[in-house]
Amino acid sequence: MTDPAKVRRHAERIRELVASVVRSQIKDPRLGMITITDARITADLRDATVFYTVLGDAAAQASTAAALESAKGMLRSTVGKALGLRHSPTLTFVLDDVQDQVKHIDDLLAAARQSDAEVQRLAAQAKYAGEAQPYRLDEDEDAEGDQDDDEGTPSATDRR
């Protein structure tokens, strides 16, 4: 079984190596403004997934994905030599859509804030359907209890 710390070190090294090679050695014109955000490697050190982001629209993302796919062999050999492993890990490139998810979550939070503000506005204008205090208080019960004893129930002297 592989040490998890070793796996993390290899994943970080793969991220650094791929970023360096993409920046300095790949001269493909299809390659856009790319940032390597993360790399993960399986516990057996055979498969690595490299996450990246691209500045631009869908066309720029598609052309960058094609450029990375065509340079995959060179990147794999560079990573294999640098890591000194028995088997060079296969590289899989995945577009990291964290920014889209962040924007979606921000939109949801803004909608929730707007909804909460609307509820607060409606609550401020609301009026009670009945009395403001629908429950009896203890003082009221004591006062009513004294009156009931005098009026409703006969005393011991009245019964005779």
Secondary structure, DSSP 8 states (H G I E B T S, - for coil): ---HHHHHHHHHHHHHHHHHHHHHT---TT--EEEEEEEEE-TTSSEEEEEEEEES-HHHHHHHHHHHHHTHHHHHHHHHHHHT-SS--EEEEEE--HHHHHHHHHHHHHHHHHHHHHHHHHHHH---SS-S--S--HHHHHHHHHHHHHHTS--HHHH-
